[in-house]
């Protein structure tokens, strides 16, 4: 197959993966917003546990049908991943409760530089000047259209700090585990979803009661709310899978940067379906700046030298002695 055809095929699969993630992520936000605002189901952590329980069921069925092959993930690695993932979920919920919406959004934006730091430290990734500038443009645009009131308190800062680092570590670990143990997205979900489901369903009701002062056993379930819960769990399977696919194919930083397109879409859909009170020139300009930054990032990071993994190489004079450019091309691996 000619190289151009391979590149076109990869680009098509990459675009499909991103579209899958965007559609499912935006869909679950809209469904959960309706579930919580319209039907009063405010038990976010327990709902996430139900999401992972549904994902566990899906991976179990696919394994039984033979679509998922047997694989191995060491228990210490599994426990570390689940620890990061659960702290991410709990940290985000607590951060949203203890912080203003503005500071919560700022904290979410800091995940990109934290993810960059993790890749630089653990993977020896090197970013070009254009790639760094494009990330700053994305951060600026999203901040302009989402950050309003900003107030900080100590316990809120601690919760945000834990949420940001645990989320960044969890997303980094998705890419790391798939690469190190040659796991597919389905394999990794099959290993991690059951443990996350059990732990979140155990701690979820208590944490939700602490956050909302409402008990889930006191919630009046009725047909519309049950339908929305089932719909949320169904979409969550796609959201979980598409996240693992995207981070596995790209990196956590790319997932974070381009993932802010979901933020823009949620804002637009919110204005369309829930009123246009917050729609103003500042928000529109912020959206435009963020989209320009995302396009710039995609272009800059895909160029040679835009984002490369440094590797230990021979001294320069040895490289020249053994063929110069062919040896030096092995020193940096494009990611």
N, C-alpha and C positions, 0 to 999 in steps of 0.2 A: 504494500500500500504506500503511495507517495506520501512524503512528509506533510505536504499541505493538507491532504485528506485527514491525516491523523490529527493535525492541529484543529481543523474544522470540527471534527468529531468531538474532540476534547472541549472545545469552546461551546458546542451545543449541549453537552452533558453538564458542563459547569453552569451554563445559563439555566438549564432545567432544574438543577439542584438549588440555585438561588431562588428561582421562581417558586419552587415547592416550599422552601423555607418561609419566603415572604407571605405567600398565600395562607399557609397554616398558622403562622405567627400572628398575622393581622386578624385572621378569622377567630382565633382563640381569644384574643383580646376583646374583640367585639362581643363574642358570646359570653365571656366571663363578666364583662361590664353589664350586660343585660341581666345575667343571672344574679349578680350582686345588687345592682341598683333597682331592678324591677321586682325581683322575687326575694330580695333580702337574704340571700345565701352568702354570708360574709366569712365563711370558714375557708380561707385561702390555702392554708397549709394542709388541711385535711383534703381539700379538693386536689391539691398537687399529689398527695398520696394516692388518691383514686386514679389520677392520670397515670402514675407509674404502675399501679396494679393492672390497669387496662393494657399498658404497654407490655407488661410481663405476660399477660394472657396472649397477646398477639405474637410475641416472640416464641412462646411455648407452642402455639399452634403451628407456626412456620417451621419450627424445629421438628415437630412430629410429622409434618408433611415432607420433610427432607430438604426444605429450602435454606435452612441454616445448618452449616456443618459444625461438627464438634470443634471446640477451640479451648485454649487454656489461658486463664488470667490468674496469676499468683494472688493468694488471699491478702497479703500486705498491700499490694497495689490496689486491689478492689476496695479495701477498707479506707485507704487514703483518698481514693476518688469519691467514695460515698461521703466521707467526712467533709471534703471540700464542697461537694454538691449540696449537701444538706445545710451546711453553714451558709452557703450562698442563698438558698431559698429562705431560711429563717432570717438571715441578716437583712435581706431585701425587705421582707415584711415588717420587721422591727424598725428598720431605717425609715420606711415610709410613714410609720406611726409616730416616731419621735422627732422627725425633721420636717421642716417646711418643704413644700413641693419643689421650690427652687433649689434648695440645697440637695434634695434627693436627686434631682436631675443632674446637678453638677457632679455629685458623687458617681453617678452612672457614667458620665463622660470621662472620668478619670480611669475607667477600666482600660481605655485604649493605651494611654502611656504606660500603665502598669503591665499590660500584656506585651507591649514593646520591650519593656525592661526584662520580663521573663524570657523572651526570645533572645535578647542580646546576651543575657547572663548564661542561660542553659543551652542555647542552640548556636551561639556565636553568629547570630544574624547581623548583617550590616545593611543599613538603610541609606539610600541616596538622599541628597539634599531635597530633590523634588518630592520624593516619597514622604519625607518628614513634613515639608511645607503643606502638602496636600492633606495630611492628617490634621494639621492645625486648622486648615480651612474648614474641614468637616466639623471639627469641635466647635469652631466659632459659629458656624451656621446653625448647628443644632442648639447651641447655647442661646443664641439670639431668639430662636422661635419657641423654646421650651422653658427657659429660666425666667422667672418673674420675681416673686418675693423670696428673699434669701435670709434666713435666720439660723444661727448655729448654737447648739448647746452641747455640753460635754458628752452626755450619754448618747445623744444623736450622732455625734462625730464618731464615737467608738463603734456604734452599730454600723455606720456607713463604711468605716475603715475595714471592719470584718467582712461586710458584704462585698466590697470592691475586691479585696484580695482573694477571698474564697471563690468568687465568681471567676476571676481571672485565672486562678490556679486550676479550677475545674475545667475551664475551656482549654487551657494549655494542655492539661492532662488528657483530654479527649484525643488531641492530635498525637501526643507523645505515646499513649498506649496503643493506638492503632498502628503507629509506625514501628514501635519496638516489638510488639507481639504479633504483627501481621494480622490484625483483627479487622473484619469488616464492620460497618456501622451496626448491622444486625447482631453480629457477634458481641460487640461491646455493650449494646443495649441489653442483650440477653443475660450478660453477666451482672450488670449494674442495676437494672430496673427492679428486680425482685427485692434486693436489699434496701433500695431507696423506698420502695412501696411499704415494706414492713416497718421501717424506722419512722417514716413520715406519718403513717396511719396510727402508730403508737403515740408519737409526741404531738401530732397535729391537733387533736381535740383539746389538749391541755394548753398548747400555745395559742390556739384561736380563742379560747376562753380568756386567757390572760390579755390578749390584744383587744378583744371586742366585748368582753364581759357577757358573752352569749354562749350557751351550751348547745352543741350540735344535736343532742338528744331531745332538746326542747324545740327544735325547728319543725315547723309544720310542713312536711313534704306533701306536695300535690302534683298532679300530672304535668302541668307546664314546667315546673321547676325540675322535676325528674327528667323530663325530655331534654332540658337545657344542660343538666348535669351529664347525661349520656352523650349529648352532642359535644360538650366540652372535652370529655374523656376521649371520644373518638378522634377529634381534631388533634388532641394532645399527642396521640401516637405519631401522627405525621410531623408535629412540631419537634418532638424528641428525636425522631429518626432523621429529619432534615437537618437538624443542628449537628448531629454527629457526622452526617454525610458532608456538609459544607466545611466543617472544621477539619475533617479528615482529608478532604481534597485540597483545602487551602491551609490557612493557619488561623489561630484565635484572633490575631490582629486584623486580618482581612475580614473575618466574620464580624468583628466589632465595627469596623469602619463602614463597610458596605451594608451592614445590618441596620445602620441608622436610617436607611431608606424605609424601614418598617415604621420608625418613629414618624417620619414625614407622612406616610400613608395613613397611619392611625390618626394624625392630626386632621388630615384632609377628610377622612371618613367621619370623624367626630363632628367636623363643621357641617358636613352634608346631612348627617342623620340626627345629630343632637343639638343643632342650633349654631348660629354664626357669631355669637357674642364675642368670642375670643379672636375672631379673624380680623387682623389689622395689617397695616403696611409692614410693621416690624416682623410679624410672623411670616408673611409672604417673602420678604427679603431674606429672612433666615433660612427658609426652605430652599430658595434659589441658591444661596451661598453653599449650603450643605450639599445639594445635588451636584453643583460644579466641583466641589471638593472630592466627592465620591468618584466622579468621572476622571478627575485628575489623578486620584490615587490609583484607580484601575489601570490607567495608562502608564503612570510613572513606575508602579511596582512591577509591571510586566516587561519593562525595558531591561536590557542587559545592565547589570549593576544597580537596578532599582531596589532589589531586595535579594541579598545573597547570603548563603551560609559560609562563613569562613571555615577553612579547614587547614590543618597543619600541613605545610608544604616544605619542599626542599629549599635550601638557600638559593638566592637568585642566580648566582653564577653556575650552580649545578643544573638549574632549569635550562639556562641558555646552552650549556654544554650538551644537554640531552635533547635539544629540539625546541627550546624557547617557548613559543606560543602554545604548542600542544600541551606542554607540561603545566604552564601557568593557568591554562583554562581549567585544569583539574583542581586548582587551589581554591576556587570559589564556585560553589554550587548554587544555581538559581533555585529559589523556592517560591 
